[in-house]
Amino acid sequence: MFGFNGETKGLKNILERIACNDDSGKLTHKEVRAYARCMLAIFEALSIDTEIEAEIKILLFSLSASGIPHYDRSFIASIILELLERNDKLKIQQMSTEHF
């Protein structure tokens, strides 16, 4: 997809902005929902372990839903970040076992 290699670093940067968001309005509900819809659109191109793929996907759908307060969206974003960190650790473990 347009030379995209499935790297999740950019996704993490956006999620960190959402996770740190508060009611002061750094990002509006519309902006957060737009980010979430965009992340869902590229989700299949991401290198996500199948063990956590479904959980991240449902959380992204939840993040894009209307009527959710900022603190819930921030919480959801922080959970997705934790899962992406877990994904990175799984990748490292898989790479180390492949080399031995």
C-alpha positions in Angstrom: 0.0 0.0 0.0 1.9 3.0 -1.3 5.2 1.7 -0.1 3.9 1.4 3.5 5.8 -1.3 5.4 3.4 -1.9 8.2 5.4 0.1 10.8 3.3 1.1 13.8 5.5 4.0 14.9 3.3 6.7 13.3 0.2 5.0 14.7 1.7 5.1 18.2 2.5 8.8 17.8 -1.2 9.6 17.0 -2.4 7.4 19.8 -0.1 9.1 22.3 -1.6 12.4 21.3 -5.1 11.0 21.9 -4.1 9.3 25.1 -2.7 12.6 26.5 -5.8 14.5 25.4 -8.0 15.9 28.0 -11.1 18.1 28.1 -9.1 21.2 27.4 -9.7 20.5 23.7 -6.3 19.7 22.3 -8.1 17.4 19.9 -11.8 17.6 19.3 -14.1 14.5 19.3 -14.4 14.9 15.5 -10.6 14.9 15.1 -10.1 11.8 17.3 -12.9 10.0 15.5 -11.3 11.0 12.1 -7.9 9.6 13.3 -9.5 6.4 14.4 -11.4 5.9 11.1 -8.1 6.5 9.2 -6.3 4.0 11.4 -9.0 1.5 10.7 -8.7 2.1 7.0 -5.0 1.1 7.1 -5.3 -1.5 9.8 -4.9 -4.5 7.5 -1.6 -3.1 6.3 -0.1 -3.0 9.8 2.2 -5.7 11.1 0.1 -6.7 14.0 0.3 -10.2 15.6 -2.9 -12.2 15.2 -3.0 -12.8 18.9 -3.9 -9.2 19.6 -5.3 -8.0 16.2 -8.9 -8.5 17.0 -8.6 -6.6 20.3 -6.9 -3.7 18.8 -9.4 -3.6 15.9 -12.4 -3.5 18.3 -10.8 -0.8 20.4 -10.2 1.3 17.2 -13.9 0.9 16.3 -14.8 2.0 19.8 -12.4 5.0 19.5 -14.2 6.1 16.4 -17.7 5.8 17.9 -19.8 8.9 18.6 -20.9 9.9 22.0 -17.8 8.8 23.9 -16.3 11.3 26.3 -12.6 12.4 26.0 -11.5 10.5 29.0 -12.9 7.3 27.6 -11.1 7.9 24.3 -7.9 8.7 26.1 -8.2 5.4 28.0 -8.9 3.4 24.9 -5.9 5.0 23.2 -3.7 4.1 26.1 -4.9 0.5 26.0 -4.1 0.3 22.3 -0.6 1.7 23.0 -0.1 -1.1 25.5 -1.2 -3.7 23.0 1.1 -2.3 20.4 4.0 -2.5 22.8 3.1 -6.1 23.5 3.0 -6.6 19.7 6.6 -5.2 19.4 7.8 -7.5 22.2 6.2 -10.5 20.4 8.0 -9.5 17.2 11.3 -9.3 19.0 10.8 -12.7 20.6 9.9 -14.2 17.2 13.0 -12.7 15.5 15.3 -13.9 18.3 13.9 -17.5 18.1 14.2 -17.5 14.3 17.9 -16.6 14.5 18.6 -19.6 16.9 
